[in-house]
Amino acid sequence: MNFLVDAQLPPGLASWLVGLGHSAQHVLELRFADADDSTIWNHALSVDAIIVTKDEDFAERTARTASGPVIVWLRIGNSTNRALLQWLEPRWPTISQLLNDGNRLIEVR
């Protein structure tokens, strides 16, 4: 799978995904740190990437359209990078299965 990690998440998340065998980039790598949501959305579409975000706007946009990138919406408050990965790791098998099943919006709590 190919992932695009949004700005409010740490670049280490992209590295973690690569360590799991996926392709992943953080928006900082693409010089999209200050890009608007549409720029990130369109880039994800152009490279067939799954957006990993904490931004509710992507979830709302996905709910309004029949096409667009797949969104993994992480519903975790502010946390350290380590705490984020500790929170995400046990949830990842379920997220991965939902992605493989074709879900377009995955809300992770």
N, C-alpha and C positions, 0 to 999 in steps of 0.2 A: 504494500500500500504506500501511497505517496501523501505526505502530510505537510501542511503549511501551518506553522504555529504563530498565533496572533501576538501582537505587541505587548499585551498585558500579562503574558506568560513568559517565563524565563527561557533564554536560549538553551539552557540545559535540558529542557523538555524535548527539544528537537534531537539533541544528542542521545537522550534516553531512547527515543523512538528508533533512531538509527541502530542503537545497540540491540534492539529487538529484531533487527533485520529489515526494517522499513526504510524508505526514502523519506527524509524530512528536512525542511528548512525553516528557520525562524525569519519573520519579516525583516529583521535587522540585516540578515545576510543579503536580502534583496534590495536594501535601501528603501524599505517601505515603512520605516518607523513612524513617519508622520502621515502616511497615506490614509485616505478616507476608506470607508468600508467598501465602496464600489470598486476601488482600485484593487483591493485585496480579493474581493469576490471574483472580479473578472480575471485576475491572474490565476486564481485557483481553478476556475473553469478552463482556462487555456492550457494548463498543465495537468488537468485531471487530478487535482489535489483535494484532500479532505482538510477543511479548516478546523483547527483545534483552538477554541476561544473561550473566554469568560464573558464575552460581549453578547448581551441579550439581543442586540440589533440583528445579528446574523441569524439567530433562531427565529425571530419574527419575520425576517425577510424570507427565509426558507419556507415558513408556514404559509406565506402569501403567494408563492410561485410553484409551478409544477416542475420547473427546471432550476438548475443551479448546483453549486457544489454541495457535497455532503458536509454536515456540521456536527462536530463533537463539542457540545456545550458543557463546560466544566463549571458546576455550581458549587464552588468552594470560595470561601472568603479569602481575605488576605492571609498569606501564609509564607513561610520560608520556602525556598526551593526544595530543600530536603523534605519538609512536611508535605508539600504538594506531591512529590514523587511517592512518598510513603502512602499517601491517600489514594493515589491513582493506581499503584501497582496491583493491589488485590481486585480492583475493578476492571483492569485491562482485559482479562479473558472474556468478560461479558460484553465489553465495548467491542472487542474484536469480532465476537460472534454476531452482534447486531450489525456491524459493518458488513460482514460476509453475507448476512441475510438480506442486505439491500436497504436497510433503513437510511433515510436521508437526514434525519435529525435525531441525534442521540443526546439526551439530557442526562448528565451524570451528577448524582447527588451523593 
